[in-house]
Amino acid sequence: MGRICLWGSGLVVIAVLLFIMGLLVVRGGGVISWEFLTSTPKGLYLGMEGGIFPAIIGTISLVAIATLTAAIPALLTAIYLVEYGKASPLAHVINFTIQAMIGIPSILIGLFGYAFFVVTLGLGISLLAGGLTLAIMILPTLVVLMRDALHAVNDDYRLLGESLGVSRRYLLQRIILPVASPHLLSSILLAMGYAAGATAPIMVTAAVVMSRGSVSLLNPVMALPFHLYILFSQHISLERAYGTALVLVLILLALNLLSLYLRSRYGKRVAFYD
């Protein structure tokens, strides 16, 4: 009975995903074309014609800034928690803080980003402000994923290194990080997908209705989630909204599939590498 419930739950998840993908393909597949992917929005009501190229470029830029900003601090924090801090009081505080940050609604992170980056630091509504806000949003998720990746490395490596008198730094650089690298890279890809699909944090820090696709750190940008929100909420063009949603979902699906591939293809050596 338990096995049937597990299989049933898995099939329900797959069915929901297939239904969502099928709906997007049926409703929005007709607008997907080279012109749609490479031109700017046009029309009397902006978005009724043209394409989403500036939104694609803006999304990629926001995700790149967020990932580059958050990845190194997240990795250093995960290394401290797993390799150095362990049961120390500071490690408990960090773990509690990370868990609390994960539960913060994204709109509150957006409001913090607006108050701090846009207003206090004077960055204005800009690509840089939005990217840094997204970095704060994905940081706790990255720490947890990277921490789990380092935890998954076989402890025999650590015990053997200590018995041979190998320094912790050497063991970390030459053994632990290389062995855990597939899962660490997978963690970054998952965080990138999380950032790419976020709407609330960029609504008040980075996104605008229209841009020409040029990228400047101190200028606002279009982004796929916000463009999709505008198309739906203003009822400008539901067909193009579904097309935009399909492009966004395909990007997220590609990132998740690549992450899954890395885990399945190279992840086994995290625990069983000899």
Secondary structure, 3 states (H helix, E strand, C coil): CHHHHHHHHHHHHHHHHHHHHHHHHHHHHHHCCHHHHHCCEECCCCCCEECCHHHHHHHHHHHHHHHHHHHHHHHHHHHHHHHHHCCCHHHHHHHHHHHHHHCCCHHHHHHHHHHHHHHHCCCCCCHHHHHHHHHHHHHHHHHHHHHHHHHCCCHHHHHHHHHCCCCHHHHHHHHHHHHHHHHHHHHHHHHHHHHHCCCHHHHCCCECCCCCCCCCCCCCECCHHHHHHHHHHCCCCHHHHHHHHHHHHHHHHHHHHHHHHHHHHHCHHHHHCC
